Amino acid sequence: MWNSNQLTDQLKIKYPIIQAGMAGGITTPELVAAVSNAGGLGNVGAGYMRAEDMRHTIRAIHKLTTQPFGVNVFNPEYPETKQDYIDQTNDLLSPIRKELGVAPVSISEDTPSTLFAEQIDVLLEENVPVISFTFGIPSKEMIQKLKAANKILIGTATTVEEAIMNEASGMDMVVVQGSEAGGHRGTFNGSFEKAMIGTVALVPQVVDRVNIPVIAAGGIMDGRGVLASVILGAQGVQMGTAFVTSVESGAKKQHKEAILNSAEDGPVMTSAFSGKPARGVENKFITSMKQHEQQLPDYPIQNTMTNAIRKEAAKQNKPEYMSLWSGQNTRLSQNKSADQIISDIVSQIRNISQGF
Ligand SMILES: Cc1cc2nc3c(=O)[nH]c(=O)nc-3n(C[C@H](O)[C@H](O)[C@H](O)COP(=O)(O)O)c2cc1C
């Protein structure tokens, strides 16, 4: 049975379909609860959330579902502050800020590790059975603390080596993201370019080298993608783009429309919004910043520098300046409820399986 394995047993879910934790307001309590109520695993994208906001969100979800759900957080990163790059980028962004009426941003010394530690404290205090990480692996001490509290931990990998590192660290499962994936991939051990490996090539190579359950991600939108992943040896899938356009998603309407109207060559890789390569539907901001990508401040500094632009652009209905994160399988996107997305996958798999 495609839907009964170690992963479904450990996560206590009916179907091995995980809705990606997507930071930035997409994963509303309604979306997370709808996915979990439909038999999948809903996930809060808490990467950018303050700890107390995360606590409120978790409590709101508990009011909407009694089923398990997870929270996704970002392992902190400490980029070098290159003042030259910051000054140059401020000059580049200045005309856009003027057009939108946005004030220049001052970059303060960020304390990502404080936010991360506070988020973990909330996750230990609140009843959240599953915690997933991207952008690296947390410290040994933190992993031990979470495991002692019986949390199921899910890491993220974009190469075989990263998957092996996740297993060695004590992660219970690993999300394996192919290069089709929308948004930021979790590459943390080596170059982003060399880690651009497609889902069909990456998943079986990881499955052959780790013993923990593998969760395939990148370009999976329907029953065909889920069944293909299972055939490649994955025990589950993680889907992002398919849920961005769902009814319950908190994505901005321009973001949903961009995905729904995009062809397969619409989403491109860009570092322009955040300083870290990510896949999103191409727009004016991406094309005009392309030639400057090598001289941008690293993530998360660049992310902070474009934050107000992205927010204001959404308010003023200017999608040309918004980050429209999306995977490559856009033609399969639909504006359906999360419950419908999952029940369609289940019936598609039933139909395909009859033909074997
Ligand atoms: C809008 C968007 C935001 C995302 N944010 C996160 C995030 O906060 N954390 C994370 O681990 N992955 C994030 N991802 C990547 C997903 O985990 C997943 O790998 C990806 O969506 C799979 O490809 P797909 O979009 O083709 O389904 C995001 C993806 C999208 C589309």
The ligand as an SDF file (V2000), in Angstrom:
LIG
                    3D

 31 33  0  0  0  0  0  0  0  0999 V2000
    6.1910   29.7720   -1.5550 C   0  0  0  0  0  0  0  0  0  0  0  0
    7.1760   28.7720   -1.0140 C   0  0  0  0  0  0  0  0  0  0  0  0
    7.7650   28.9920    0.2220 C   0  0  0  0  0  0  0  0  0  0  0  0
    8.6320   28.0430    0.7520 C   0  0  0  0  0  0  0  0  0  0  0  0
    9.1420   28.2260    2.0060 N   0  0  0  0  0  0  0  0  0  0  0  0
    9.8340   27.2190    2.6030 C   0  0  0  0  0  0  0  0  0  0  0  0
   10.2010   27.3020    3.9820 C   0  0  0  0  0  0  0  0  0  0  0  0
    9.9060   28.2820    4.6730 O   0  0  0  0  0  0  0  0  0  0  0  0
   10.8620   26.2400    4.5190 N   0  0  0  0  0  0  0  0  0  0  0  0
   11.1820   25.1120    3.7970 C   0  0  0  0  0  0  0  0  0  0  0  0
   11.7690   24.1700    4.3480 O   0  0  0  0  0  0  0  0  0  0  0  0
   10.8690   25.0300    2.4910 N   0  0  0  0  0  0  0  0  0  0  0  0
   10.1880   26.0350    1.8830 C   0  0  0  0  0  0  0  0  0  0  0  0
    9.8190   25.9070    0.5720 N   0  0  0  0  0  0  0  0  0  0  0  0
   10.2450   24.7150   -0.2050 C   0  0  0  0  0  0  0  0  0  0  0  0
    9.3680   23.5030    0.1090 C   0  0  0  0  0  0  0  0  0  0  0  0
    9.7820   22.9280    1.3070 O   0  0  0  0  0  0  0  0  0  0  0  0
    9.4470   22.3980   -0.9540 C   0  0  0  0  0  0  0  0  0  0  0  0
   10.7530   21.8930   -1.0130 O   0  0  0  0  0  0  0  0  0  0  0  0
    9.0480   22.8150   -2.3440 C   0  0  0  0  0  0  0  0  0  0  0  0
    7.8790   23.5820   -2.3050 O   0  0  0  0  0  0  0  0  0  0  0  0
    8.8340   21.5900   -3.2050 C   0  0  0  0  0  0  0  0  0  0  0  0
    8.6450   21.9430   -4.5510 O   0  0  0  0  0  0  0  0  0  0  0  0
    7.2190   22.3540   -5.1600 P   0  0  0  0  0  0  0  0  0  0  0  0
    7.0460   23.7800   -4.7970 O   0  0  0  0  0  0  0  0  0  0  0  0
    7.3980   22.1390   -6.6110 O   0  0  0  0  0  0  0  0  0  0  0  0
    6.1790   21.4960   -4.5300 O   0  0  0  0  0  0  0  0  0  0  0  0
    8.9510   26.8720    0.0040 C   0  0  0  0  0  0  0  0  0  0  0  0
    8.3550   26.6730   -1.2440 C   0  0  0  0  0  0  0  0  0  0  0  0
    7.4700   27.5890   -1.7540 C   0  0  0  0  0  0  0  0  0  0  0  0
    6.8170   27.3170   -3.0950 C   0  0  0  0  0  0  0  0  0  0  0  0
  1  2  1  0
  2  3  1  0
  2 30  2  0
  3  4  2  0
  4  5  1  0
  4 28  1  0
  5  6  2  0
  6  7  1  0
  6 13  1  0
  7  8  2  0
  7  9  1  0
  9 10  1  0
 10 11  2  0
 10 12  1  0
 12 13  2  0
 13 14  1  0
 14 15  1  0
 14 28  1  0
 15 16  1  0
 16 17  1  0
 16 18  1  0
 18 19  1  0
 18 20  1  0
 20 21  1  0
 20 22  1  0
 22 23  1  0
 23 24  1  0
 24 25  2  0
 24 26  1  0
 24 27  1  0
 28 29  2  0
 29 30  1  0
 30 31  1  0
M  END
$$$$
